[in-house]
Amino acid sequence: MSMNTQGRPTGIGTLSHAGSGSALIPDEPLLFEIGDTHHSGVDLPDVEIDDSRLGGFARKTKLDLAGLTEPEAMRHYVRLSRMNYSIDSGMYPLGSCTMKHNPRLNEKMARLPGFSDVHPLQPVSTVQGALELMSQLSHWLMTLTNTSAVALTPKAGAHGELCGMMAIHAAQQARGQGHRNVVLVPESAHGTNPATAAFLGYTVKPVPAREDGTVDVEAVKAALGPDVAAIMLTNPNTCGLFEPQVIEIAKAVHDAGAFFYCDGANFNAIMGVVRPGDLGIDAMHINLHKTFSTPHGGGGPGAGPVVLSEALAPFAPVPFVRKAADGGLEMVEHSEGEALGRITAFHGQMGMYVRALTYMLSHGGDGLARAARDAVLNANYVKARLQDAFSVSFPDYPAMHEVLFDDSSLAGTGVSTLDFAKAMIDEGYHPMTMYFPLVVHGAMLIEPTESESKQTLDAFCDTMLALAADARGNDKERFTGAPTRAPRRRLDETRAARSPKLRWEPEEAAPAAAAE
């Protein structure tokens, strides 16, 4: 039996752009443009309200909320959701961000009663299962990194950085070396590294990268001195390379009386294969969303545990889990000795702990190592397929979890990295990371992660190669005018940055606001 295709084409690409854009991806108006501020979905009688208790905080103007029926509100948000691009709808090649698949098993476990409804103020006797999970997660994080302590409480990678650097600060104070006020940060570091150091009052001293994208131990030695408290080094680094002199750098830092903070954002490339503690690190945060498949983005809730070496273990913050005298588990809530104290409310994010441990247990040690190797394999496969059409920024080393290209391959075409990324949207792909790291001009950073199959990678690479060929052709408008098939066209980015419109205003008030 064959399908009747007469009058309704079914092949890929056979629908017109206008037809698919207007029917399948509507240009969704704002809520205020759907409803109006003169009517409400619910009619309530006028009531007298005593607002004296509000003092000067009582509302003096109308809310001016759009009046919508429940179906109108629901349909609005459903239509918006259809505009989203997610890992569930396609490959997400963002470098540095590790947009991997989150197994649904993790979500099922996180929703188990006892985990999903646990409360931080429950009696310890009623949450022994949750404490056991936190204890096991701590054990495996320390085992995978060969470190002596772990703080689970940080809420994100940057928060973990802050925690680790606070432990370093406390350790230097305990040594009587509070005068050490300089932190070395390679130029290719994540932007959170210098921000964290500056937030704690340190002076940031940059360390230049070599021509091959790595950090030179001799440059580190030249920057070290009696005022240096630590170095913050990302490994694998933001160019997608493993630092070949990391052990020598750690030794030089320790010999100078400083500590080695490792940005562990890219631990997913080496988990189960390399233990950072063996490299000489003193502190390292682990982004659970990048390495252990917990949800990523959206402002939280997140988790960024930080592991600590034996030298920093006494300064770990509370709370943490330990064995109690009765053989059970207890939560240590108060600082002992020179520990930091509490850096966040309560105990961290239980949902992220459940998801991360589920990922670990479902893979096992050998499975985690395989996932890391697959991430490296996929990145190098993309590199091999694209290297003749794109310029590999640092060809001297194999890529780790991501591969970095620059815009020199687009020279003379009139097409920029931004133009190329916008054209990717028209082909159904979320753009790769653009213009980062800053040490490479026109950077295009691609991370396929271990989640993607060879078939998916081939389809992506075929599209990238076709776009590269077109960029060298005569149809520049395809790039400079892109995207043309998305619900929104390209913004005037300069105007959007300098004159952002962040608030809806009634149409009659718009001209006056513009004049101001």
N, C-alpha and C positions, 0 to 999 in steps of 0.2 A: 504494500500500500504506500503510495507516495503522497507527499504533502502538496496541496494546491498552493502554488506561489503566485498565481496570476493576480496581478493588481497590487501585490504587496511584497516587494523585494525583501529577501531575508539574508542575503549575503553580507559579509562584513564590509562596511563602508558604503553600502548601497543607498542608505538613507541620506537625504540632503542635510547639510549643516543647519539650514534654517529650520527644517522640519524637526530634527532631533533636538535642536536647542530650544525651540518654542514649546514642544510637546513634552519632552522628557526632563529637561532642566529649565524650568520656568525662571524668569527674572523676578525673584520674590521681592515684593515691596516691604517696607517697614510696617510694624504693627500699627503705627499711627496712620499710615496710608491705607490700611485695610479698614480700620474702624474710625471712630471719631471721638473727640473728647466731650461731646455734648450728651452722649447716651451711655448707659451702663447695662451690662448683661443682667444685673440684679437690681431691682428697685427696693430701696429701703426708706422707711419714713425718716423725716428729720427728727433728730433727738438733741436734747440739750446735754452738753458734755462739760463737766467741771475739769478744765485744764489748768487749774491753778497749781497743781503739783508739778507741772512741766516747766514752770517759771518762764524764762525767755526762750525755751525751746519749742513752744507751741507753734504749730504750722500757721503761717499767715497768708499763704497763697493756696490755690487749688492744686490738687495732684496732677491734673491734666493727663490722666491715663486714658489710653484708647479703650473705648467700650466695645468689647467683642463677645460674641457668643462662644460657648465652650468649643463647638466644632471649628469655628474660625481660628481660635488660638491653637488648638491641637494641630490643625492642618498646616498652619504657618510653620510650626516647629518641625513637623514631619517633612515639609518641602525643603526647609533649610538643611535637614539632615541628609537629604538626597544630594546636596551640593558638596558634602564632605568628601575628602579623599582620605582613605585610611588603609592600614595594612590588610584589612579584611576585603578591600576592593581592588587592591593592586600592589605591585612592588613599590617599596618606599626607599629610594636609593640615597637618602640623606646620610652623608658622611659625618662622622663624629657622634651622631645621635643614636645609632644602633636601633633602628625601628624594626625589631624582629617580631615574629609571630608570638603571641601570648597564648600558650596552650589552654584550651577550655577546661581541662582537668584542674588547672590552678584555680580557675574561677569557681568551679564546683566545690573544691576543698575550702576556699575562703568563705564560702557561704554556709558552711556547716554550723549548726547551732552550737554555741559554746565558743566559737571563734568570731562569728559575725556579730554576736550580741554581747560579747564580753565587755565588762566595764572596768576601767582602771581603779575604781574605788571598792571593788568587790573584796571580801575577805580572802586572804591568800589561800585558805583551805579550799575555796570553791573554784580556784583557777589553776590548779596544779597541772592540768593538761596544757594550758597556754604557756605556763612557765617551762614545762618540759620541752615544748616546741621551741621556745626562745633559747633554751639551753642547747638543744641539738643544733639549731641554726648557728649559734655562736661557735660551737665546737667545729662545725664544718667550715665556717669562714676562716677560723684560725688554722685548721688543718690545710686548707687549700693555699693559704698564704704563708704558713710556717711562722706565725706570730704568737705572742703570749697573752694578749688580751684583745677584747673587741667591745666597742660601744655601739649598741644597737639603736640608741635613741635619736641620732641625727635624722632630720626629716628629708634631706636631699643631699646630693653630692656636694654642693657648696657648703651646706651646713656641716657635712662631715669634714670638709677641709677646715672649717672654722674650729671644729672640735679637736682635730689633730694638731693644728697649729697652736691652739690654746694649751694642749698637753705639752707641746715643745716649749712654749713660753713658761709654763709652770716648772718644767724640768730645769730650764736655764736659771730661773729664779732660785730654785732649791740648791743649785750648784754655786750660788753666789755670783752668777754671771748675767745678771739682769741688764748689764750694759750692752749686751749683744742686741742690736736693734736693726740689723740689715738682713734681708732675705733675698737670696739669689733666685731669679726666675728666668728661664730661657725665653727667648723672643717668640718661640713657636708655641708657648703655653696656652692653655685655655684661659680666657679672660677672667674667670673666677679666681685664678691663682694670685695675680697681683692685687686683685680687689680684696681678697681675704687677708693677705698680708698687710695691706694698707689699713684695712678696717681695724686690725689689732694694734695699729700704731707703728708698724715696722716701715722702714725705708726699703723700697723695692729697687734692687740693682739688676738690670737685665744682663743676660748672658747670650751673646750672639750665637746663631746656628752656623754650622759649617755649610759649605757649598753642597754637600750631600744630604742636607736636611737633618743631621744629627748634632748632638752637643759634644764638643771637644773637651776632654778631661783637662787639657792644658789651659783652656779658657776658664774652666771652673777654678783650677788652682790659682790662676792669676787674680781671680775675683775674691778668693777667700782671704779672710783676715780675722783679727781678734774681735771685730765687731759683728761678724756674721753669725746669725743664730741658726739658719737652716737654708737648704735649697729646696725648691718645689719643682720637681721634675716629673713630667708625664712620660710613662713608659708602658706599652708602646706609645710613641709620641703622636702629636696631632698631624704629622705628615704621613701617618700610617706606617711608621718604621719602628723596629725594635732598636733601642739605643745600644750600640755594640760595646760601648765603654762604661756601661752602667755600674759594673762592679768596681772599676777603678775610680769612678766618680764618687761612689759611696765611701770608699776608703779614704780618698782625699778629704772629703767633707768631715768624716769622723776624726781623722788625724788633726784637723783644724779645730776640733772641739764643737763642731756644729752637728745638727741633725739632718736626716734625709727624709723629707716628705715626698711621697710618690703620689701623684694624681692617678688614681686607679680607674678612671673613667673607661679605659680601654682594656680592662682586665679580661673581657670576653674573648680577646684574641689569644690569651695564654693560660686561661684557667685549666687546671688539671695537667698542664704541661710544664709550666714554670712557677715556682713559689717565690713571690717577691721578697719574702724574708731571707731567702738564700742569696738574693742580690744585694742585701745590706740595707733595706729600707727600715725606717723607724716608725713611720705612720703612713697609712694609705686608706683613702675612702673607697668604697665599692658602691657603684650605682646599681642597685638591685634591678632597676628597670632596663639597664643596658646589658647586664651580664646574666641575670637570673629571671628574666622575662616577666617582671611585674609591670603593670601599666605605666605608660610613659606620657608625660606632658599634661597640659590642662591645669597646671598650678597645684597639683597634689590630689589626694594625699600620696606622699612618697616616702622613701627611706634611703638613707645613704650611710650605712654603718662604716665605722672607721676601725681598722685593726691597728694594734700598737705593739712595738717590740718590747723586749724584756726591760729595756731602759726606760720606756715610757709607761709601762703597765701600771706602776703605782699611781699614775696621774689620771687614770681613766675616770670618766665622770660617772656619777650615779644617775639613775638606778641601774643595777645589773642583777642577774640571777646567780645564786650559789646554793650549794647543798646546805640544808639546815641540820641542826643537831639530831633531830628526830628521824633523819633519813630522807625527808621530803625536800622540797625546794622552797626557797624564800627569796623575796625581792629586797635587796639592800637599797634603802631609800636615802640614807644619810652618808655624807662623806666621812672617810676614815683617813687619817694621816694627811698626806699632801694631795689627795685627789681633788679634781676640779670642782666637785659639787654638781649641781643639776644644770644642764644646759637647755633643757626643754621641759615642758609640762608632761607629766606622766611618763610613759614607758616607750613611746614611739608608735609605730603604725602596725597593729597586729595583722591586718589584711595583707600587707606586703610581706610580712614574715611568713605567713602561711603559703603564699604563692611561691616565694623564693625556695622554701624548704621542699615544697611539692616538686618543683622543677629539679632540685638536686636529687631527691630520692627517686624520682622517675627516671632519671638519667644514670645515676650511679657515677662513681669516679671515672670509669672508663668512658661513659657516655658524655660527661662534661668535657673531657679531653677531646673526644671526637667532635663535639660541637665547636670547640675552639679551632680545631684543625680544619673543619669544614668552612668556618668563617674565613680563615686564611686562604683556603683553596679557592673559594668563590671569588674573593677579591683578586687573587692572582689570575683567575680565569678571565675576569672582566678586563684586567690589565692586558693580558695576552691578546684578547680579541680586539681591543680598541687602540693598542699602542701605535699601530701604523697610521691611524687617522687622527689621533690626539697626541699631544705632547706630554709624556710622562715626566713629572717634575724632578723626580729623584730616581733614575734608573739603576743606580749602583746596587741597590738592595731589593730583595723581594718585598712585596707589600705584606702587611700583616692583615688586619681585618678590613682595611679600606685602601683605596688607591687614589692617588692625587695626580690630577692633570692641571696644566696651566693653559692660558689662552694664546700661547705663541702659535699654535696650530691654526688659529683663526686670523692671524696677522694678514692684513691686506684684503680681507673679505668684507670689511665694513660691518661684521657681525661681532658683537661683544658677548662676554659670558652671560650677561643678563638676557640679551636677545635669544641666545641659544636655550637658556633655561625656560624662557617664556614659550618658545616653540615646542619644548617637551610637553608642556601642558596640553597643547593642541593634539599631541600624539597619545594622550591618555596617561602620561606619567607625571608623578610629582617630581619637580626638579631636584637635582642633587644639591648638596651644600655649595653655596657660591661665595667666593671672595674670602674664604677661610680655609687654612690658616693664612694670616696676613703676610707671612714670609714669602708667599708665592703670588705673583701678579695674575689676576683674573682666575683665581683658583676654582677648580671643579673637583670636589671631593665626593667620591662615590663609595658607599658601603652596602654591599648586597646582603650581608649577614649570612649566617648558616642556614636560615630558614628557606631560602629560595632554591628551586630545582634548576638543573641544567637547562631544561626547556624554557623556564621563565627567564633565566639569564640570557639565553640565546635570543629570545624575542626582544629583550631590552637592548642588547648589543646591536642587533639588526637595526632597530630604530635609531640608535645613536649614530651608527655608521651612515645610515641614509640621511640623517640630518647634517652630518659633517660634509657629505658630498653635496647636498643642496646649498650649504653655506658657501661653498666654493663656486657655486653656479651663479646665475644672474637674478634669481628671485629673492632679492634682499627683503622685500616687503613681507615675505612669509615669516621672517624673523623680527624685523623692526616693528611690525604691526601685531605680532603675536602677544597674547592668545586671541584667536578669533572665534574659537568654539567653546569658550568658557562662559558661564553666566555673567562674569564681569570682565571688562576689557582692561588693558594696561593703564595703570594710574600715572599721572604726572607726579613722579616720586618726590621731586623737589618741592612742588606745591603742597603735596600731602604732608611732607615733613614740616614745612614752615607754616602752613595754614590749615592745620587739621580741623575737620568738622567732627567734633566728638559728641555733639548733642543735637537731637532733633528739635526743630523749631517750627511753629505754624507757618504756613506758606506766606501769610501776609506780613510776618515779622522778619522774614529772611532778608529783604532788601535793606532794611535798617541795620541789621546785624552786619551785612556785607560792607555797608558804608563805614561802619566803625572800624 
